[in-house]
Amino acid sequence: MELNVRLFALYRERAGQNIIKVAVEDGATVADLTDEVRRQVPNLAPPEVKIVVAVNADYADADVVLQPGDDICLIPPVSGG
């Protein structure tokens, strides 16, 4: 299945676009998606940085199974005080 993945802030800057298309197998999980995103955009985040994913406006754990049409967002780490 092909999913549209929205990127914000630092991830958007590193990818050079707001939305990327990511192809994953049916039954793919959030972990599968982030692995594929890292392959497509190698400079998105260092390997030690966990990419935070929201699916349909809720934070999603790595084992969440994705469905066609899911609204997926990658949220970069934030800092500040």
PyMOL Python script that loads the backbone (N, CA, C, O; Angstrom):
from pymol import cmd

cmd.read_pdbstr("""\
ATOM      1  N   MET A   1       0.847  -1.174   0.000  1.00  0.00           N
ATOM      2  CA  MET A   1       0.000   0.000   0.000  1.00  0.00           C
ATOM      3  C   MET A   1       0.890   1.233   0.000  1.00  0.00           C
ATOM      4  O   MET A   1       2.019   1.199   0.490  1.00  0.00           O
ATOM      5  N   GLU A   2       0.380   2.301  -0.544  1.00  0.00           N
ATOM      6  CA  GLU A   2       1.130   3.556  -0.571  1.00  0.00           C
ATOM      7  C   GLU A   2       0.470   4.537   0.389  1.00  0.00           C
ATOM      8  O   GLU A   2      -0.741   4.756   0.336  1.00  0.00           O
ATOM      9  N   LEU A   3       1.267   5.117   1.253  1.00  0.00           N
ATOM     10  CA  LEU A   3       0.769   6.042   2.260  1.00  0.00           C
ATOM     11  C   LEU A   3       1.405   7.411   2.072  1.00  0.00           C
ATOM     12  O   LEU A   3       2.574   7.521   1.702  1.00  0.00           O
ATOM     13  N   ASN A   4       0.625   8.448   2.329  1.00  0.00           N
ATOM     14  CA  ASN A   4       1.154   9.803   2.368  1.00  0.00           C
ATOM     15  C   ASN A   4       1.565  10.093   3.806  1.00  0.00           C
ATOM     16  O   ASN A   4       0.784   9.908   4.739  1.00  0.00           O
ATOM     17  N   VAL A   5       2.792  10.547   3.966  1.00  0.00           N
ATOM     18  CA  VAL A   5       3.330  10.822   5.296  1.00  0.00           C
ATOM     19  C   VAL A   5       3.662  12.305   5.364  1.00  0.00           C
ATOM     20  O   VAL A   5       4.471  12.806   4.584  1.00  0.00           O
ATOM     21  N   ARG A   6       3.029  13.004   6.305  1.00  0.00           N
ATOM     22  CA  ARG A   6       3.276  14.442   6.469  1.00  0.00           C
ATOM     23  C   ARG A   6       4.478  14.652   7.387  1.00  0.00           C
ATOM     24  O   ARG A   6       4.645  13.964   8.394  1.00  0.00           O
ATOM     25  N   LEU A   7       5.298  15.611   7.013  1.00  0.00           N
ATOM     26  CA  LEU A   7       6.516  15.923   7.763  1.00  0.00           C
ATOM     27  C   LEU A   7       6.413  17.334   8.325  1.00  0.00           C
ATOM     28  O   LEU A   7       5.858  18.229   7.687  1.00  0.00           O
ATOM     29  N   PHE A   8       6.945  17.519   9.507  1.00  0.00           N
ATOM     30  CA  PHE A   8       6.894  18.813  10.165  1.00  0.00           C
ATOM     31  C   PHE A   8       8.290  19.294  10.536  1.00  0.00           C
ATOM     32  O   PHE A   8       9.202  18.498  10.761  1.00  0.00           O
ATOM     33  N   ALA A   9       8.437  20.616  10.596  1.00  0.00           N
ATOM     34  CA  ALA A   9       9.623  21.304  11.108  1.00  0.00           C
ATOM     35  C   ALA A   9      10.923  20.745  10.528  1.00  0.00           C
ATOM     36  O   ALA A   9      11.118  20.761   9.313  1.00  0.00           O
ATOM     37  N   LEU A  10      11.797  20.261  11.380  1.00  0.00           N
ATOM     38  CA  LEU A  10      13.113  19.779  10.971  1.00  0.00           C
ATOM     39  C   LEU A  10      13.026  18.663   9.933  1.00  0.00           C
ATOM     40  O   LEU A  10      13.822  18.622   8.994  1.00  0.00           O
ATOM     41  N   TYR A  11      12.059  17.754  10.101  1.00  0.00           N
ATOM     42  CA  TYR A  11      11.915  16.659   9.133  1.00  0.00           C
ATOM     43  C   TYR A  11      11.525  17.198   7.761  1.00  0.00           C
ATOM     44  O   TYR A  11      12.020  16.715   6.742  1.00  0.00           O
ATOM     45  N   ARG A  12      10.658  18.175   7.729  1.00  0.00           N
ATOM     46  CA  ARG A  12      10.256  18.799   6.463  1.00  0.00           C
ATOM     47  C   ARG A  12      11.459  19.444   5.792  1.00  0.00           C
ATOM     48  O   ARG A  12      11.657  19.307   4.585  1.00  0.00           O
ATOM     49  N   GLU A  13      12.258  20.146   6.582  1.00  0.00           N
ATOM     50  CA  GLU A  13      13.452  20.799   6.034  1.00  0.00           C
ATOM     51  C   GLU A  13      14.436  19.775   5.483  1.00  0.00           C
ATOM     52  O   GLU A  13      14.978  19.966   4.394  1.00  0.00           O
ATOM     53  N   ARG A  14      14.672  18.709   6.206  1.00  0.00           N
ATOM     54  CA  ARG A  14      15.644  17.702   5.766  1.00  0.00           C
ATOM     55  C   ARG A  14      15.173  16.937   4.540  1.00  0.00           C
ATOM     56  O   ARG A  14      15.984  16.578   3.687  1.00  0.00           O
ATOM     57  N   ALA A  15      13.868  16.681   4.440  1.00  0.00           N
ATOM     58  CA  ALA A  15      13.333  15.953   3.290  1.00  0.00           C
ATOM     59  C   ALA A  15      13.121  16.869   2.089  1.00  0.00           C
ATOM     60  O   ALA A  15      13.059  16.406   0.951  1.00  0.00           O
ATOM     61  N   GLY A  16      13.008  18.176   2.349  1.00  0.00           N
ATOM     62  CA  GLY A  16      12.782  19.126   1.270  1.00  0.00           C
ATOM     63  C   GLY A  16      11.353  19.130   0.749  1.00  0.00           C
ATOM     64  O   GLY A  16      11.085  19.635  -0.341  1.00  0.00           O
ATOM     65  N   GLN A  17      10.443  18.570   1.523  1.00  0.00           N
ATOM     66  CA  GLN A  17       9.031  18.550   1.127  1.00  0.00           C
ATOM     67  C   GLN A  17       8.140  18.305   2.340  1.00  0.00           C
ATOM     68  O   GLN A  17       8.593  17.804   3.370  1.00  0.00           O
ATOM     69  N   ASN A  18       6.870  18.665   2.200  1.00  0.00           N
ATOM     70  CA  ASN A  18       5.909  18.518   3.301  1.00  0.00           C
ATOM     71  C   ASN A  18       5.354  17.108   3.417  1.00  0.00           C
ATOM     72  O   ASN A  18       5.051  16.638   4.514  1.00  0.00           O
ATOM     73  N   ILE A  19       5.223  16.438   2.279  1.00  0.00           N
ATOM     74  CA  ILE A  19       4.608  15.116   2.238  1.00  0.00           C
ATOM     75  C   ILE A  19       5.481  14.196   1.391  1.00  0.00           C
ATOM     76  O   ILE A  19       5.946  14.578   0.317  1.00  0.00           O
ATOM     77  N   ILE A  20       5.697  12.983   1.888  1.00  0.00           N
ATOM     78  CA  ILE A  20       6.376  11.975   1.089  1.00  0.00           C
ATOM     79  C   ILE A  20       5.445  10.776   0.938  1.00  0.00           C
ATOM     80  O   ILE A  20       4.636  10.490   1.821  1.00  0.00           O
ATOM     81  N   LYS A  21       5.566  10.092  -0.171  1.00  0.00           N
ATOM     82  CA  LYS A  21       4.812   8.863  -0.402  1.00  0.00           C
ATOM     83  C   LYS A  21       5.703   7.696  -0.004  1.00  0.00           C
ATOM     84  O   LYS A  21       6.863   7.613  -0.409  1.00  0.00           O
ATOM     85  N   VAL A  22       5.143   6.802   0.792  1.00  0.00           N
ATOM     86  CA  VAL A  22       5.909   5.661   1.285  1.00  0.00           C
ATOM     87  C   VAL A  22       5.129   4.386   0.964  1.00  0.00           C
ATOM     88  O   VAL A  22       3.963   4.253   1.333  1.00  0.00           O
ATOM     89  N   ALA A  23       5.776   3.464   0.280  1.00  0.00           N
ATOM     90  CA  ALA A  23       5.156   2.187  -0.042  1.00  0.00           C
ATOM     91  C   ALA A  23       5.579   1.142   0.989  1.00  0.00           C
ATOM     92  O   ALA A  23       6.767   0.938   1.240  1.00  0.00           O
ATOM     93  N   VAL A  24       4.588   0.491   1.574  1.00  0.00           N
ATOM     94  CA  VAL A  24       4.825  -0.589   2.535  1.00  0.00           C
ATOM     95  C   VAL A  24       3.875  -1.741   2.212  1.00  0.00           C
ATOM     96  O   VAL A  24       2.869  -1.557   1.528  1.00  0.00           O
ATOM     97  N   GLU A  25       4.202  -2.910   2.706  1.00  0.00           N
ATOM     98  CA  GLU A  25       3.353  -4.083   2.497  1.00  0.00           C
ATOM     99  C   GLU A  25       2.049  -3.938   3.287  1.00  0.00           C
ATOM    100  O   GLU A  25       2.018  -3.262   4.315  1.00  0.00           O
ATOM    101  N   ASP A  26       0.989  -4.563   2.814  1.00  0.00           N
ATOM    102  CA  ASP A  26      -0.243  -4.630   3.602  1.00  0.00           C
ATOM    103  C   ASP A  26       0.094  -5.269   4.942  1.00  0.00           C
ATOM    104  O   ASP A  26       0.874  -6.219   5.005  1.00  0.00           O
ATOM    105  N   GLY A  27      -0.492  -4.749   6.004  1.00  0.00           N
ATOM    106  CA  GLY A  27      -0.215  -5.256   7.340  1.00  0.00           C
ATOM    107  C   GLY A  27       1.023  -4.659   7.977  1.00  0.00           C
ATOM    108  O   GLY A  27       1.433  -5.079   9.059  1.00  0.00           O
ATOM    109  N   ALA A  28       1.625  -3.673   7.309  1.00  0.00           N
ATOM    110  CA  ALA A  28       2.834  -3.035   7.848  1.00  0.00           C
ATOM    111  C   ALA A  28       2.519  -2.289   9.136  1.00  0.00           C
ATOM    112  O   ALA A  28       1.405  -1.812   9.352  1.00  0.00           O
ATOM    113  N   THR A  29       3.531  -2.207   9.976  1.00  0.00           N
ATOM    114  CA  THR A  29       3.398  -1.495  11.251  1.00  0.00           C
ATOM    115  C   THR A  29       4.079  -0.130  11.165  1.00  0.00           C
ATOM    116  O   THR A  29       4.742   0.192  10.179  1.00  0.00           O
ATOM    117  N   VAL A  30       3.902   0.645  12.201  1.00  0.00           N
ATOM    118  CA  VAL A  30       4.590   1.937  12.308  1.00  0.00           C
ATOM    119  C   VAL A  30       6.104   1.723  12.220  1.00  0.00           C
ATOM    120  O   VAL A  30       6.799   2.514  11.584  1.00  0.00           O
ATOM    121  N   ALA A  31       6.619   0.673  12.845  1.00  0.00           N
ATOM    122  CA  ALA A  31       8.058   0.384  12.786  1.00  0.00           C
ATOM    123  C   ALA A  31       8.500   0.123  11.343  1.00  0.00           C
ATOM    124  O   ALA A  31       9.561   0.589  10.928  1.00  0.00           O
ATOM    125  N   ASP A  32       7.697  -0.615  10.581  1.00  0.00           N
ATOM    126  CA  ASP A  32       8.012  -0.858   9.173  1.00  0.00           C
ATOM    127  C   ASP A  32       8.038   0.457   8.398  1.00  0.00           C
ATOM    128  O   ASP A  32       8.913   0.679   7.561  1.00  0.00           O
ATOM    129  N   LEU A  33       7.083   1.314   8.683  1.00  0.00           N
ATOM    130  CA  LEU A  33       7.000   2.609   8.014  1.00  0.00           C
ATOM    131  C   LEU A  33       8.232   3.459   8.312  1.00  0.00           C
ATOM    132  O   LEU A  33       8.831   4.024   7.397  1.00  0.00           O
ATOM    133  N   THR A  34       8.610   3.554   9.574  1.00  0.00           N
ATOM    134  CA  THR A  34       9.764   4.394   9.902  1.00  0.00           C
ATOM    135  C   THR A  34      11.047   3.827   9.305  1.00  0.00           C
ATOM    136  O   THR A  34      11.933   4.587   8.915  1.00  0.00           O
ATOM    137  N   ASP A  35      11.159   2.502   9.230  1.00  0.00           N
ATOM    138  CA  ASP A  35      12.324   1.901   8.562  1.00  0.00           C
ATOM    139  C   ASP A  35      12.377   2.323   7.101  1.00  0.00           C
ATOM    140  O   ASP A  35      13.443   2.672   6.594  1.00  0.00           O
ATOM    141  N   GLU A  36      11.234   2.295   6.422  1.00  0.00           N
ATOM    142  CA  GLU A  36      11.186   2.673   5.006  1.00  0.00           C
ATOM    143  C   GLU A  36      11.452   4.170   4.833  1.00  0.00           C
ATOM    144  O   GLU A  36      12.136   4.574   3.892  1.00  0.00           O
ATOM    145  N   VAL A  37      10.922   4.979   5.722  1.00  0.00           N
ATOM    146  CA  VAL A  37      11.185   6.421   5.648  1.00  0.00           C
ATOM    147  C   VAL A  37      12.679   6.686   5.804  1.00  0.00           C
ATOM    148  O   VAL A  37      13.241   7.508   5.081  1.00  0.00           O
ATOM    149  N   ARG A  38      13.317   6.003   6.733  1.00  0.00           N
ATOM    150  CA  ARG A  38      14.766   6.179   6.922  1.00  0.00           C
ATOM    151  C   ARG A  38      15.544   5.754   5.676  1.00  0.00           C
ATOM    152  O   ARG A  38      16.582   6.343   5.372  1.00  0.00           O
ATOM    153  N   ARG A  39      15.061   4.745   4.951  1.00  0.00           N
ATOM    154  CA  ARG A  39      15.715   4.345   3.699  1.00  0.00           C
ATOM    155  C   ARG A  39      15.540   5.424   2.625  1.00  0.00           C
ATOM    156  O   ARG A  39      16.474   5.730   1.884  1.00  0.00           O
ATOM    157  N   GLN A  40      14.342   5.991   2.551  1.00  0.00           N
ATOM    158  CA  GLN A  40      14.053   7.002   1.531  1.00  0.00           C
ATOM    159  C   GLN A  40      14.737   8.333   1.811  1.00  0.00           C
ATOM    160  O   GLN A  40      15.189   9.013   0.890  1.00  0.00           O
ATOM    161  N   VAL A  41      14.810   8.699   3.083  1.00  0.00           N
ATOM    162  CA  VAL A  41      15.385   9.993   3.470  1.00  0.00           C
ATOM    163  C   VAL A  41      16.439   9.719   4.546  1.00  0.00           C
ATOM    164  O   VAL A  41      16.180   9.912   5.734  1.00  0.00           O
ATOM    165  N   PRO A  42      17.630   9.267   4.128  1.00  0.00           N
ATOM    166  CA  PRO A  42      18.649   8.831   5.093  1.00  0.00           C
ATOM    167  C   PRO A  42      19.077   9.892   6.104  1.00  0.00           C
ATOM    168  O   PRO A  42      19.487   9.553   7.214  1.00  0.00           O
ATOM    169  N   ASN A  43      18.988  11.153   5.741  1.00  0.00           N
ATOM    170  CA  ASN A  43      19.417  12.209   6.670  1.00  0.00           C
ATOM    171  C   ASN A  43      18.276  12.727   7.536  1.00  0.00           C
ATOM    172  O   ASN A  43      18.443  13.736   8.221  1.00  0.00           O
ATOM    173  N   LEU A  44      17.130  12.069   7.525  1.00  0.00           N
ATOM    174  CA  LEU A  44      15.982  12.556   8.288  1.00  0.00           C
ATOM    175  C   LEU A  44      16.284  12.617   9.782  1.00  0.00           C
ATOM    176  O   LEU A  44      16.049  13.638  10.428  1.00  0.00           O
ATOM    177  N   ALA A  45      16.802  11.527  10.323  1.00  0.00           N
ATOM    178  CA  ALA A  45      17.110  11.473  11.755  1.00  0.00           C
ATOM    179  C   ALA A  45      18.207  10.437  11.979  1.00  0.00           C
ATOM    180  O   ALA A  45      18.225   9.399  11.318  1.00  0.00           O
ATOM    181  N   PRO A  46      19.119  10.713  12.907  1.00  0.00           N
ATOM    182  CA  PRO A  46      20.153   9.724  13.219  1.00  0.00           C
ATOM    183  C   PRO A  46      19.516   8.428  13.746  1.00  0.00           C
ATOM    184  O   PRO A  46      18.419   8.454  14.303  1.00  0.00           O
ATOM    185  N   PRO A  47      20.208   7.306  13.567  1.00  0.00           N
ATOM    186  CA  PRO A  47      19.638   6.013  13.988  1.00  0.00           C
ATOM    187  C   PRO A  47      19.239   5.949  15.462  1.00  0.00           C
ATOM    188  O   PRO A  47      18.307   5.231  15.826  1.00  0.00           O
ATOM    189  N   GLU A  48      19.938   6.691  16.298  1.00  0.00           N
ATOM    190  CA  GLU A  48      19.624   6.627  17.740  1.00  0.00           C
ATOM    191  C   GLU A  48      18.394   7.460  18.116  1.00  0.00           C
ATOM    192  O   GLU A  48      17.920   7.376  19.248  1.00  0.00           O
ATOM    193  N   VAL A  49      17.876   8.257  17.188  1.00  0.00           N
ATOM    194  CA  VAL A  49      16.710   9.097  17.464  1.00  0.00           C
ATOM    195  C   VAL A  49      15.445   8.343  17.084  1.00  0.00           C
ATOM    196  O   VAL A  49      15.288   7.892  15.950  1.00  0.00           O
ATOM    197  N   LYS A  50      14.546   8.213  18.053  1.00  0.00           N
ATOM    198  CA  LYS A  50      13.259   7.568  17.792  1.00  0.00           C
ATOM    199  C   LYS A  50      12.373   8.568  17.059  1.00  0.00           C
ATOM    200  O   LYS A  50      12.171   9.690  17.523  1.00  0.00           O
ATOM    201  N   ILE A  51      11.852   8.155  15.923  1.00  0.00           N
ATOM    202  CA  ILE A  51      10.935   9.011  15.172  1.00  0.00           C
ATOM    203  C   ILE A  51       9.545   8.839  15.771  1.00  0.00           C
ATOM    204  O   ILE A  51       9.015   7.729  15.817  1.00  0.00           O
ATOM    205  N   VAL A  52       8.964   9.933  16.225  1.00  0.00           N
ATOM    206  CA  VAL A  52       7.627   9.907  16.806  1.00  0.00           C
ATOM    207  C   VAL A  52       6.613   9.977  15.660  1.00  0.00           C
ATOM    208  O   VAL A  52       6.710  10.824  14.772  1.00  0.00           O
ATOM    209  N   VAL A  53       5.645   9.067  15.707  1.00  0.00           N
ATOM    210  CA  VAL A  53       4.647   8.963  14.643  1.00  0.00           C
ATOM    211  C   VAL A  53       3.256   9.147  15.231  1.00  0.00           C
ATOM    212  O   VAL A  53       2.925   8.585  16.275  1.00  0.00           O
ATOM    213  N   ALA A  54       2.451   9.942  14.544  1.00  0.00           N
ATOM    214  CA  ALA A  54       1.035  10.057  14.876  1.00  0.00           C
ATOM    215  C   ALA A  54       0.242   9.440  13.732  1.00  0.00           C
ATOM    216  O   ALA A  54       0.502   9.719  12.561  1.00  0.00           O
ATOM    217  N   VAL A  55      -0.725   8.601  14.083  1.00  0.00           N
ATOM    218  CA  VAL A  55      -1.615   7.989  13.101  1.00  0.00           C
ATOM    219  C   VAL A  55      -3.037   8.424  13.453  1.00  0.00           C
ATOM    220  O   VAL A  55      -3.542   8.152  14.542  1.00  0.00           O
ATOM    221  N   ASN A  56      -3.660   9.103  12.501  1.00  0.00           N
ATOM    222  CA  ASN A  56      -5.025   9.605  12.703  1.00  0.00           C
ATOM    223  C   ASN A  56      -5.128  10.447  13.981  1.00  0.00           C
ATOM    224  O   ASN A  56      -6.050  10.291  14.782  1.00  0.00           O
ATOM    225  N   ALA A  57      -4.145  11.347  14.141  1.00  0.00           N
ATOM    226  CA  ALA A  57      -4.106  12.348  15.218  1.00  0.00           C
ATOM    227  C   ALA A  57      -3.791  11.782  16.599  1.00  0.00           C
ATOM    228  O   ALA A  57      -3.916  12.499  17.592  1.00  0.00           O
ATOM    229  N   ASP A  58      -3.384  10.513  16.690  1.00  0.00           N
ATOM    230  CA  ASP A  58      -2.986   9.931  17.972  1.00  0.00           C
ATOM    231  C   ASP A  58      -1.559   9.415  17.862  1.00  0.00           C
ATOM    232  O   ASP A  58      -1.181   8.841  16.840  1.00  0.00           O
ATOM    233  N   TYR A  59      -0.764   9.616  18.910  1.00  0.00           N
ATOM    234  CA  TYR A  59       0.568   9.032  18.923  1.00  0.00           C
ATOM    235  C   TYR A  59       0.449   7.527  18.776  1.00  0.00           C
ATOM    236  O   TYR A  59      -0.435   6.904  19.364  1.00  0.00           O
ATOM    237  N   ALA A  60       1.348   6.944  17.984  1.00  0.00           N
ATOM    238  CA  ALA A  60       1.243   5.515  17.690  1.00  0.00           C
ATOM    239  C   ALA A  60       2.508   4.780  18.102  1.00  0.00           C
ATOM    240  O   ALA A  60       3.618   5.234  17.824  1.00  0.00           O
ATOM    241  N   ASP A  61       2.338   3.651  18.762  1.00  0.00           N
ATOM    242  CA  ASP A  61       3.460   2.783  19.112  1.00  0.00           C
ATOM    243  C   ASP A  61       3.963   2.072  17.863  1.00  0.00           C
ATOM    244  O   ASP A  61       3.282   2.039  16.837  1.00  0.00           O
ATOM    245  N   ALA A  62       5.150   1.509  17.959  1.00  0.00           N
ATOM    246  CA  ALA A  62       5.807   0.863  16.821  1.00  0.00           C
ATOM    247  C   ALA A  62       5.013  -0.319  16.272  1.00  0.00           C
ATOM    248  O   ALA A  62       5.149  -0.653  15.096  1.00  0.00           O
ATOM    249  N   ASP A  63       4.186  -0.957  17.102  1.00  0.00           N
ATOM    250  CA  ASP A  63       3.471  -2.153  16.651  1.00  0.00           C
ATOM    251  C   ASP A  63       2.080  -1.891  16.082  1.00  0.00           C
ATOM    252  O   ASP A  63       1.363  -2.833  15.746  1.00  0.00           O
ATOM    253  N   VAL A  64       1.693  -0.629  15.971  1.00  0.00           N
ATOM    254  CA  VAL A  64       0.381  -0.300  15.394  1.00  0.00           C
ATOM    255  C   VAL A  64       0.387  -0.662  13.914  1.00  0.00           C
ATOM    256  O   VAL A  64       1.298  -0.287  13.177  1.00  0.00           O
ATOM    257  N   VAL A  65      -0.639  -1.396  13.487  1.00  0.00           N
ATOM    258  CA  VAL A  65      -0.768  -1.801  12.083  1.00  0.00           C
ATOM    259  C   VAL A  65      -1.431  -0.664  11.309  1.00  0.00           C
ATOM    260  O   VAL A  65      -2.456  -0.123  11.725  1.00  0.00           O
ATOM    261  N   LEU A  66      -0.827  -0.316  10.183  1.00  0.00           N
ATOM    262  CA  LEU A  66      -1.318   0.786   9.360  1.00  0.00           C
ATOM    263  C   LEU A  66      -2.375   0.307   8.367  1.00  0.00           C
ATOM    264  O   LEU A  66      -2.372  -0.844   7.929  1.00  0.00           O
ATOM    265  N   GLN A  67      -3.281   1.227   8.026  1.00  0.00           N
ATOM    266  CA  GLN A  67      -4.362   0.942   7.096  1.00  0.00           C
ATOM    267  C   GLN A  67      -4.311   1.936   5.942  1.00  0.00           C
ATOM    268  O   GLN A  67      -3.857   3.065   6.128  1.00  0.00           O
ATOM    269  N   PRO A  68      -4.766   1.543   4.756  1.00  0.00           N
ATOM    270  CA  PRO A  68      -4.822   2.504   3.654  1.00  0.00           C
ATOM    271  C   PRO A  68      -5.637   3.732   4.069  1.00  0.00           C
ATOM    272  O   PRO A  68      -6.686   3.610   4.702  1.00  0.00           O
ATOM    273  N   GLY A  69      -5.145   4.899   3.707  1.00  0.00           N
ATOM    274  CA  GLY A  69      -5.857   6.135   4.024  1.00  0.00           C
ATOM    275  C   GLY A  69      -5.559   6.715   5.387  1.00  0.00           C
ATOM    276  O   GLY A  69      -6.072   7.783   5.723  1.00  0.00           O
ATOM    277  N   ASP A  70      -4.731   6.033   6.195  1.00  0.00           N
ATOM    278  CA  ASP A  70      -4.369   6.594   7.501  1.00  0.00           C
ATOM    279  C   ASP A  70      -3.703   7.949   7.323  1.00  0.00           C
ATOM    280  O   ASP A  70      -2.949   8.165   6.374  1.00  0.00           O
ATOM    281  N   ASP A  71      -3.989   8.860   8.249  1.00  0.00           N
ATOM    282  CA  ASP A  71      -3.332  10.168   8.297  1.00  0.00           C
ATOM    283  C   ASP A  71      -2.090  10.001   9.162  1.00  0.00           C
ATOM    284  O   ASP A  71      -2.186   9.828  10.377  1.00  0.00           O
ATOM    285  N   ILE A  72      -0.919  10.055   8.521  1.00  0.00           N
ATOM    286  CA  ILE A  72       0.329   9.777   9.227  1.00  0.00           C
ATOM    287  C   ILE A  72       1.187  11.028   9.260  1.00  0.00           C
ATOM    288  O   ILE A  72       1.384  11.688   8.240  1.00  0.00           O
ATOM    289  N   CYS A  73       1.695  11.346  10.443  1.00  0.00           N
ATOM    290  CA  CYS A  73       2.568  12.498  10.621  1.00  0.00           C
ATOM    291  C   CYS A  73       3.820  12.066  11.376  1.00  0.00           C
ATOM    292  O   CYS A  73       3.749  11.291  12.330  1.00  0.00           O
ATOM    293  N   LEU A  74       4.962  12.577  10.936  1.00  0.00           N
ATOM    294  CA  LEU A  74       6.214  12.352  11.657  1.00  0.00           C
ATOM    295  C   LEU A  74       6.539  13.624  12.407  1.00  0.00           C
ATOM    296  O   LEU A  74       6.579  14.709  11.828  1.00  0.00           O
ATOM    297  N   ILE A  75       6.770  13.482  13.699  1.00  0.00           N
ATOM    298  CA  ILE A  75       6.964  14.631  14.572  1.00  0.00           C
ATOM    299  C   ILE A  75       8.396  14.619  15.088  1.00  0.00           C
ATOM    300  O   ILE A  75       8.787  13.704  15.814  1.00  0.00           O
ATOM    301  N   PRO A  76       9.182  15.628  14.719  1.00  0.00           N
ATOM    302  CA  PRO A  76      10.573  15.656  15.159  1.00  0.00           C
ATOM    303  C   PRO A  76      10.675  15.973  16.645  1.00  0.00           C
ATOM    304  O   PRO A  76       9.737  16.491  17.251  1.00  0.00           O
ATOM    305  N   PRO A  77      11.848  15.649  17.230  1.00  0.00           N
ATOM    306  CA  PRO A  77      12.046  15.996  18.636  1.00  0.00           C
ATOM    307  C   PRO A  77      12.009  17.510  18.817  1.00  0.00           C
ATOM    308  O   PRO A  77      12.446  18.261  17.945  1.00  0.00           O
ATOM    309  N   VAL A  78      11.492  17.938  19.937  1.00  0.00           N
ATOM    310  CA  VAL A  78      11.441  19.361  20.242  1.00  0.00           C
ATOM    311  C   VAL A  78      12.172  19.594  21.553  1.00  0.00           C
ATOM    312  O   VAL A  78      12.240  18.720  22.417  1.00  0.00           O
ATOM    313  N   SER A  79      12.707  20.778  21.673  1.00  0.00           N
ATOM    314  CA  SER A  79      13.364  21.132  22.925  1.00  0.00           C
ATOM    315  C   SER A  79      12.981  22.558  23.253  1.00  0.00           C
ATOM    316  O   SER A  79      12.445  23.286  22.418  1.00  0.00           O
ATOM    317  N   GLY A  80      13.254  22.927  24.431  1.00  0.00           N
ATOM    318  CA  GLY A  80      12.937  24.286  24.839  1.00  0.00           C
ATOM    319  C   GLY A  80      12.468  24.287  26.275  1.00  0.00           C
ATOM    320  O   GLY A  80      12.472  23.263  26.957  1.00  0.00           O
ATOM    321  N   GLY A  81      12.074  25.431  26.703  1.00  0.00           N
ATOM    322  CA  GLY A  81      11.689  25.491  28.095  1.00  0.00           C
ATOM    323  C   GLY A  81      10.598  26.428  28.362  1.00  0.00           C
ATOM    324  O   GLY A  81      10.175  26.573  29.509  1.00  0.00           O
TER     325      GLY A  81
END
""", "prot")
cmd.dss("prot")
cmd.show_as("cartoon", "prot")
cmd.util.cbc("prot")
cmd.orient("prot")
